[in-house]
Amino acid sequence: MSIEHPVEQPITSIDVDATHSYAVGRNGITRIEATVKPGLHCDIPYVRVWAGDQAEAEFCQHAIVGVYFGAKS
């Protein structure tokens, strides 16, 4: 799925709450990507967490406390 993402750096980690975070290179996480899902009146931004070729977790942006970006490649 192709979406507009205004930040060109890769997402390196996210904090979901005080006890849950995901980081590329830790606990098998290979990629974190911005995506969207259709909502009632518009597309809703999500962040999807991958472990290899399997989706590990997915969060609506409103449920995320922090998103951290790496250097632009």
N, C-alpha and C positions, 0 to 999 in steps of 0.2 A: 504494500500500500504506500503510495507516495503522498506525503503531506508537506505543507509549508512549515518549515521550522526556522525561525529567524536567527537562531544561534548556530554558528557553523562549527563550533567545537563539539567533540564527542562528549556524551554524558558518562562520567566515570563512576559516580555513586549517587545514591539517594538515601535520605533518611525518611522513614515512614512515620515513626514515632520515637519515643525515648528509648525503646528497646529493640527496634527493628530497623536495620539498614542493609543495603545491598551495595557492593562495590565490585567493579570489574577486576578479576584476578583473585578474588577471595571467595572461598566456599564453592568453587566451580562456576562462578558467574563469568560469562564470556562477553556479554554485551548488554547494554541498557539503551533502549531506544524510545524516542517520542513517537506516538502514534495517535490516532483518533478512533472513536467509535460513534456510530450514529446515535443521536439522542432524540428526544421528542420534537424539539424545534431547531436543533443545530448539531453539528459534530462536537463531541466532548473530548478534550485532550486527555490522553492517558500516557503512562510510562510503562513499558513492558520490559521485564527482566528475563534474560536468556541464560540458560546453562547448556552450552553446546547448541544443538538444534532443537531443544525443547524449551518451551516457555515455562519459566519457573514461577513468575508472579506478574501481576498487572495491577496498577493503581490509577485511579482517577486523579488528575492533578490536584484536586481539592483535598485529597487525603494525604498528600505528601508534605512533609515539613521542610525539606531542603533538597535541592538538586545541585550537584557539583559537576563542573565541566573541566575537561582536560585541555591541553594545548591544541590549537587548530593545526590540522595536519596538511 
